[in-house]
């Protein structure tokens, strides 16, 4: 909206708010003078203040009346509520009074919030009070206030929570100027709390300094989920579907005290999601850095106008020491359009943690620089005699200052290197280790290979989910089960800084495990240990190994990461035994119709694990993946496989919604032909999987991105997948065909020579570049090897069309069409080749028919269509122009969603 319009809207909003609600319509009739646009804007903003789920639901109540009604509760020190003894009153809020109390059973201090009686006159107030307790109690996170109990006292509701000794962030901001490390630490902890809430599909909606408590030891607690909202999903998680309301404060205090931290969409009364909390946290960080909120003004309407219409002043205007990276992060958090912000709290958390690591590194470098300055000073001192007069050498220093500065720098470097060398060897290794390979433990028993692979897989899962270093996935290390390769050679092959090797042996009901953590560059052992215990204690072995590896590599884990490190998939030994056998069989599978018996046998092993422990969520998730791949790649004609996969997905999610494997299984079904290639939904599932476990889903996500034409995002994911596992042949193949399918032939040829130097070149680039004789030889060879492949047939048709053999080309196209299978995952690539063949012949009707079929069945790849030389003959046809405009618009929509 233009500035002059906003000025008018702000003025009218101020005037309207000074009037009673029933007087506002008449006022606007006169003041707007027929300008319906301005009137609609004012009414929309007024509605934001008045809507039931907004931020001003009830009229102001005088402070005296509030105090009088509160006193009617008569809660006094020494009084007993249940088994809680009141000690004293410690606070009073809009809805209730907070007391310090003592738990008579466990002898601990707690906080009790008692609902004011005046609010109990309305049922929705009680509902909100109960909702606050239910919402918070559903969230188990160290940075979220823990709720112990909800109860009744003389017909009044109360909530019992942990008692936090500390001060609100609001008081902290009033009393002291926070340092940057403290600000980042508070931000990380608050973001961690909100990440946990969002995982439970709960958004806070009222994040502000009053709702953040900082303990004396720096630990942060987020509280007051009274305004929380449960994001919609098919099944309720905690029964909080009722509308939520913010109310019971004075109008001016409520709006100014809350609106400063609202997102624009929340202030306008629109639907909100987790991104509203990202905006509010951005306001919090801005205030901690600058001492002010980014949109505050002298009136409610001005603040609202700033929030909706004006970009915040850069933080550096108020604090010149703010890092550029933090400026970028907060700027992105405070974007007006939710699509332009961070899309998940997890993504934000990663950037803030990276910034913290960078600041720590810069501080260390500054200390080194300071040491250098001291060294130069000492050199100068030695050049000065006892009387303080400079020696001849000192005069030489003046003539050769640059040379001596270099010499001083060299001294600092040498001294720094010497002192670095004198540090404990383990610390040197810890600082330099960024990647790890966990090899399958060698079995000392015949036929027990699955056990060694299973222990390795458990450690890989736990360490990789911390997100602290790159861990080679199980698919990368599986081959070392049967290969006689020493650990250091394997580590070099896998390009890792460290490697964990070991052995495992069963003896009756005993389990003997030996492990050794080696630094790759010199073979130094960083840690080794032996375990001799009952077989039932295999989980203890996994715990100990994962914890020790994390410790020896100095991984800095937050509470959530530590929880992941110590998480058990099951406590049932028999179930776990079947699961390990299923995992071993699963990793050995190859995909194709001939392998259906082994796929079914693998599924049976996971089913046996579930029979032993029906609550084994990971086994349900892996079974879903087996069924999903059978449905997509092995037996796509039988719909029951997809149905079985969906059933297992539902069970796994009900047991543990935070399994990456479940989200991958969901994506597999969503992007398959029977689901209509739901790329957007599938991509969201893969992004979630990748956030849960950074080792997984990169290659899958790269493939999904390039199908919808987001080639830069696809290339990024393929590269990340190869960083995680540089030995993966499937990742290399997928990356290679990414260039082929997008018609980037030069890059395809270069990568083909790099990855598969012994393979013959393909015909595609020769055909596209007009080298028809070379192309013909290659195509004929491919047809001998794969005579029933529609791609090769269509390519032969393109060749014949380019050579002028129209009849021959049309005959081969018909052959290719007869070979098509709509249930095949590559159907749309085959139809694309057929569209190209018809386009070469100038058959625009048929070319457009098959090109639209390609886009409609899962390949709306605008960059490929734009780049493909085979469409040049029909490129100016109005139908092709219209189609490309549609594809470009679709591509822009995808980019807006996933950027």
C-alpha positions, -999 to 999 in steps of 0.1 A, spaced: 0 0 0 13 35 -8 26 56 21 -1 82 17 -28 55 19 -11 41 51 -11 75 67 -49 77 61 -55 42 73 -34 48 105 -53 80 112 -87 64 108 -77 34 128 -66 56 157 -99 76 155 -120 44 153 -104 28 183 -112 58 204 -148 52 197 -171 25 211 -175 -6 188 -211 3 180 -201 38 169 -174 28 145 -195 19 114 -212 53 113 -178 70 119 -163 51 89 -193 59 67 -185 96 71 -147 95 73 -140 72 44 -163 92 20 -169 63 -3 -132 50 -4 -140 13 -1 -104 2 -3 -94 23 27 -125 13 46 -118 -24 40 -83 -20 53 -94 -2 85 -121 -27 91 -97 -56 86 -73 -42 112 -101 -35 136 -113 -70 132 -78 -82 141 -83 -66 175 -117 -80 180 -116 -115 166 -122 -143 190 -88 -160 183 -70 -127 181 -52 -107 207 -80 -85 223 -110 -105 232 -125 -88 262 -127 -52 274 -102 -36 298 -108 -43 336 -97 -16 360 -67 -26 382 -86 -20 414 -114 -44 403 -89 -70 392 -72 -68 426 -105 -71 445 -116 -102 426 -82 -118 429 -83 -114 467 -114 -135 468 -93 -166 462 -79 -164 498 -48 -186 491 -24 -179 520 10 -193 531 7 -226 548 -25 -235 529 -25 -270 514 -37 -276 478 -36 -314 472 -2 -323 485 13 -289 477 19 -265 506 18 -227 497 49 -208 507 43 -174 493 29 -154 463 56 -148 437 37 -132 408 4 -122 393 -6 -123 356 -36 -116 335 -54 -149 343 -41 -159 377 -18 -156 406 14 -176 409 26 -190 442 58 -207 454 48 -241 470 65 -272 485 58 -307 473 51 -326 505 58 -359 489 90 -353 470 101 -322 491 108 -300 461 98 -265 454 72 -259 427 52 -230 412 14 -230 412 -7 -208 390 -43 -204 403 -69 -191 379 -87 -159 390 -123 -166 399 -135 -137 378 -123 -155 347 -140 -187 356 -174 -171 349 -167 -179 312 -162 -214 300 -137 -205 273 -114 -190 299 -113 -223 318 -107 -241 286 -77 -219 278 -63 -224 312 -66 -261 310 -53 -260 274 -21 -242 287 -14 -271 310 -22 -298 284 -1 -281 257 29 -276 279 27 -311 294 26 -326 259 61 -311 253 90 -329 268 121 -307 264 146 -293 288 141 -257 276 103 -259 281 86 -254 315 76 -288 329 40 -292 340 35 -316 369 -3 -316 376 -35 -298 370 -62 -297 397 -91 -279 415 -91 -259 447 -125 -246 460 -139 -247 425 -108 -229 411 -84 -244 386 -47 -245 392 -16 -257 374 15 -271 391 49 -267 373 86 -268 380 99 -238 399 126 -219 381 151 -197 400 159 -170 376 146 -139 360 125 -132 329 143 -120 298 124 -88 301 140 -81 336 174 -92 323 172 -67 294 162 -40 318 190 -47 342 220 -54 320 234 -52 285 237 -87 271 269 -98 254 268 -114 220 277 -149 232 249 -148 258 224 -135 232 233 -163 208 231 -189 236 196 -177 247 185 -177 210 197 -213 205 180 -226 236 147 -208 228 149 -221 192 155 -256 206 124 -253 227 103 -241 198 117 -268 175 104 -294 200 70 -277 201 68 -275 163 76 -312 160 46 -318 182 27 -295 157 22 -269 184 30 -232 178 35 -208 207 21 -176 192 30 -155 222 68 -155 223 81 -124 241 107 -116 269 81 -121 296 77 -157 285 114 -166 286 131 -172 319 169 -173 322 183 -191 351 214 -179 370 235 -206 352 223 -193 318 198 -221 312 167 -209 294 131 -219 299 102 -210 275 68 -209 293 32 -197 289 17 -218 261 -16 -203 269 -20 -189 234 -6 -221 217 -23 -235 187 -23 -270 175 -15 -272 138 -42 -292 119 -35 -329 110 -57 -359 104 -56 -371 140 -54 -350 171 -23 -353 192 -33 -338 226 -69 -329 222 -64 -291 218 -86 -284 188 -106 -258 207 -101 -222 196 -75 -203 217 -77 -168 229 -55 -140 243 -74 -118 267 -78 -102 301 -54 -74 300 -60 -37 294 -65 -29 257 -36 -6 253 -12 -27 274 -22 -59 256 -18 -45 221 14 -27 227 28 -54 249 20 -82 225 18 -67 190 55 -58 191 64 -95 189 36 -107 165 42 -117 129 23 -96 103 0 -124 95 -9 -129 131 -15 -92 136 -38 -92 106 -58 -121 120 -48 -145 92 -40 -182 96 -6 -188 111 18 -217 112 52 -224 128 68 -195 108 50 -170 131 72 -182 160 103 -177 138 93 -141 132 87 -135 170 120 -151 179 136 -127 153 120 -98 172 134 -111 204 170 -114 190 167 -79 175 157 -65 209 185 -83 227 210 -68 202 196 -33 199 176 -27 231 144 -20 212 119 -39 191 120 -34 153 85 -20 147 75 -2 179 60 33 176 40 58 196 6 44 189 -10 10 183 -19 19 147 17 31 139 32 0 154 7 -21 133 15 -1 102 53 -6 107 48 -43 113 28 -48 82 44 -22 58 79 -13 69 112 -32 69 131 -30 102 161 -7 106 193 -28 103 206 -38 138 240 -23 129 224 12 131 221 7 168 249 -18 175 279 -15 152 295 -47 165 267 -70 153 281 -97 130 270 -95 93 259 -131 95 236 -124 124 222 -94 106 214 -117 77 198 -143 99 175 -119 117 166 -101 85 155 -134 70 135 -142 102 117 -108 100 105 -110 64 69 -99 59 61 -128 36 63 -161 56 75 -179 24 106 -157 25 115 -166 61 132 -197 74 106 -224 67 115 -244 98 129 -236 133 154 -264 126 169 -246 96 172 -215 117 188 -234 145 215 -248 122 225 -213 110 226 -198 145 248 -227 157 271 -223 127 274 -186 136 282 -196 172 310 -219 160 323 -191 137 324 -166 166 343 -191 188 368 -197 160 373 -160 155 379 -155 192 406 -181 192 422 -164 161 420 -131 179 438 -146 209 465 -159 185 468 -124 170 471 -109 205 499 -134 211 516 -121 179 514 -85 191 531 -95 224 558 -113 204 565 -82 184 566 -60 215 591 -84 231 613 -81 200 612 -43 202 620 -45 239 651 -65 232 662 -39 208 662 -12 235 691 -8 260 687 -5 298 685 33 296 655 31 273 676 43 243 672 24 210 702 5 198 716 5 163 694 -25 157 664 -5 167 672 22 142 676 -6 117 641 -17 127 628 18 116 644 14 82 632 -22 78 599 -22 97 581 -43 70 608 -70 71 608 -72 109 570 -74 109 572 -104 87 599 -119 109 576 -113 140 547 -130 122 569 -160 114 580 -162 151 543 -161 161 535 -189 136 564 -210 148 556 -204 184 519 -211 178 528 -243 161 551 -253 189 526 -247 216 499 -265 194 523 -294 191 527 -295 229 489 -298 234 476 -333 242 475 -354 210 438 -362 215 429 -325 214 447 -321 181 427 -350 166 394 -337 180 398 -303 163 406 -318 130 380 -347 128 350 -337 107 341 -371 93 338 -406 106 333 -441 93 319 -468 116 328 -501 100 308 -533 106 321 -551 136 338 -583 124 320 -613 136 341 -641 152 312 -665 148 301 -681 116 268 -667 102 266 -638 127 275 -610 102 242 -592 108 251 -585 145 283 -566 136 264 -546 109 235 -539 133 258 -525 160 275 -503 135 242 -491 121 230 -482 156 261 -461 162 259 -445 128 223 -435 133 229 -420 167 261 -400 158 247 -388 125 215 -375 140 235 -352 162 244 -332 131 278 -326 145 300 -343 119 296 -362 87 292 -400 93 293 -424 64 259 -441 61 254 -479 65 251 -483 27 287 -470 24 302 -494 50 282 -525 43 308 -539 18 334 -542 45 315 -570 60 329 -594 34 359 -574 22 392 -582 39 402 -545 42 420 -530 72 404 -501 90 428 -474 79 426 -484 42 388 -484 45 389 -449 61 411 -437 32 387 -452 7 358 -435 24 377 -402 28 371 -399 65 392 -383 93 385 -411 117 373 -447 117 358 -470 143 365 -507 139 358 -537 161 348 -573 165 318 -591 181 314 -626 194 287 -646 211 295 -672 238 263 -688 251 244 -659 265 275 -636 267 284 -610 242 320 -599 237 326 -566 218 359 -549 211 361 -514 195 389 -491 185 387 -455 173 415 -446 150 427 -413 135 431 -418 98 461 -397 90 485 -415 114 467 -445 128 468 -432 163 442 -448 186 420 -422 201 400 -447 222 396 -484 226 375 -506 249 362 -541 255 328 -551 266 319 -585 281 283 -588 292 251 -606 287 236 -607 252 206 -589 265 228 -559 273 236 -552 236 218 -519 240 243 -509 268 271 -516 243 255 -493 217 250 -466 243 285 -468 256 301 -468 221 280 -439 208 286 -419 239 324 -425 240 328 -417 203 309 -384 208 331 -377 239 364 -385 223 356 -364 192 344 -335 214 310 -332 199 292 -303 215 257 -316 220 226 -297 231 200 -315 253 180 -326 222 211 -340 205 221 -359 237 186 -373 238 189 -386 203 223 -401 210 209 -421 239 176 -431 223 167 -468 222 147 -481 193 135 -511 214 143 -527 247 133 -562 234 163 -583 226 145 -608 203 128 -580 184 162 -563 179 177 -595 168 151 -599 140 155 -562 132 192 -566 127 187 -596 104 161 -577 84 184 -547 81 212 -570 69 189 -586 43 175 -552 33 210 -538 26 219 -568 4 188 -565 -18 189 -554 -54 158 -541 -71 140 -558 -99 111 -582 -104 135 -612 -101 144 -602 -65 108 -602 -52 114 -634 -31 142 -618 -11 123 -586 -7 93 -606 8 118 -625 30 132 -592 42 97 -580 50 91 -612 70 121 -605 92 109 -570 101 74 -585 107 90 -609 132 106 -580 150 73 -563 152 56 -595 165 82 -595 193 77 -558 201 46 -543 185 58 -508 197 91 -511 177 86 -480 156 118 -483 136 109 -518 125 75 -506 113 92 -478 94 117 -501 78 89 -525 69 71 -496 53 102 -489 32 104 -525 20 68 -526 11 71 -492 -6 100 -502 -28 82 -534 -38 52 -513 -47 73 -489 -68 101 -509 -82 94 -546 -80 57 -552 -83 40 -520 -93 10 -538 -108 -2 -550 -73 -17 -522 -53 -17 -542 -20 20 -534 -15 13 -497 -13 -16 -503 10 6 -523 33 33 -497 33 7 -470 42 -5 -491 71 30 -495 85 37 -457 81 6 -449 102 18 -473 129 53 -460 129 42 -424 131 18 -431 159 47 -447 179 74 -422 170 67 -392 147 104 -383 146 118 -411 125 135 -401 92 128 -435 78 91 -430 80 92 -398 61 113 -414 34 87 -442 31 59 -416 28 78 -397 1 84 -430 -18 47 -435 -21 38 -399 -27 61 -395 -57 52 -428 -73 29 -432 -103 -1 -446 -84 -1 -415 -62 0 -392 -92 36 -379 -86 28 -356 -56 62 -339 -58 55 -311 -34 42 -333 -6 70 -358 -13 97 -331 -11 83 -319 22 86 -354 36 122 -357 23 132 -323 38 118 -335 72 137 -367 69 169 -348 61 164 -325 91 159 -355 114 190 -373 101 214 -353 80 229 -385 66 197 -394 47 175 -384 18 199 -361 -1 200 -381 -33 162 -388 -31 156 -350 -26 179 -342 -55 160 -364 -78 127 -349 -67 139 -313 -71 152 -318 -107 119 -335 -118 101 -303 -110 128 -281 -126 146 -268 -95 180 -278 -109 201 -256 -85 185 -272 -55 188 -306 -70 226 -302 -77 231 -290 -42 215 -321 -28 234 -345 -51 266 -329 -40 256 -332 -3 247 -368 -9 282 -375 -24 298 -356 5 280 -380 29 290 -410 9 316 -404 -19 317 -441 -27 280 -445 -35 275 -458 -70 238 -451 -69 244 -414 -59 269 -410 -87 245 -426 -112 216 -404 -101 239 -373 -103 250 -383 -137 215 -388 -151 205 -355 -136 227 -338 -162 215 -361 -189 178 -356 -183 183 -318 -181 201 -318 -214 233 -306 -199 254 -329 -222 289 -314 -216 287 -318 -179 272 -353 -184 300 -364 -206 327 -350 -182 311 -367 -152 306 -400 -171 343 -402 -178 351 -393 -142 328 -418 -125 326 -446 -151 358 -443 -173 355 -479 -185 319 -475 -197 313 -466 -234 300 -431 -241 262 -427 -245 245 -416 -277 226 -386 -262 252 -359 -266 263 -371 -300 227 -370 -312 221 -335 -297 253 -321 -312 245 -335 -347 272 -362 -347 248 -386 -363 272 -413 -375 287 -416 -340 252 -415 -325 239 -442 -347 267 -467 -338 260 -461 -301 222 -463 -304 224 -496 -323 247 -510 -296 223 -499 -269 193 -515 -287 212 -548 -289 216 -547 -252 182 -533 -243 159 -540 -272 127 -535 -252 136 -501 -237 112 -473 -250 140 -447 -244 164 -464 -268 136 -469 -294 126 -432 -292 162 -422 -295 165 -443 -327 133 -425 -340 150 -391 -333 181 -402 -352 160 -413 -382 141 -381 -382 173 -360 -382 185 -381 -411 153 -374 -431 138 -410 -428 103 -399 -418 86 -433 -424 113 -451 -405 111 -427 -376 73 -429 -373 75 -467 -373 100 -468 -345 80 -442 -325 50 -466 -327 72 -494 -314 82 -472 -285 46 -463 -277 36 -499 -276 63 -506 -251 52 -479 -226 41 -489 -191 22 -463 -171 31 -480 -138 68 -478 -145 86 -451 -125 104 -439 -157 72 -436 -178 74 -398 -181 110 -399 -193 100 -423 -220 71 -401 -231 95 -371 -231 117 -389 -257 86 -397 -278 77 -359 -277 112 -351 -288 109 -376 -317 77 -361 -329 91 -325 -326 120 -334 -348 95 -345 -374 76 -312 -370 45 -331 -358 34 -304 -334 1 -320 -324 17 -353 -314 47 -336 -299 25 -314 -277 3 -343 -268 32 -363 -254 49 -333 -239 18 -325 -219 16 -362 -209 52 -359 -197 44 -329 -175 11 -344 -162 27 -377 -152 55 -364 -131 81 -344 -151 71 -307 -153 108 -298 -159 108 -263 -174 146 -260 -177 149 -292 -197 121 -281 -221 137 -247 -225 171 -262 -232 163 -291 -255 174 -286 -291 150 -312 -303 121 -288 -297 136 -260 -319 115 -269 -348 82 -263 -329 95 -237 -304 77 -208 -321 44 -226 -324 17 -207 -302 8 -240 -285 44 -246 -274 48 -210 -263 16 -213 -242 28 -246 -227 62 -231 -218 45 -201 -202 25 -225 -180 56 -245 -171 75 -213 -162 47 -202 -140 46 -236 -123 84 -235 -119 82 -201 -102 56 -215 -79 78 -244 -69 107 -221 -64 87 -198 -41 77 -228 -20 111 -245 -17 136 -217 -19 
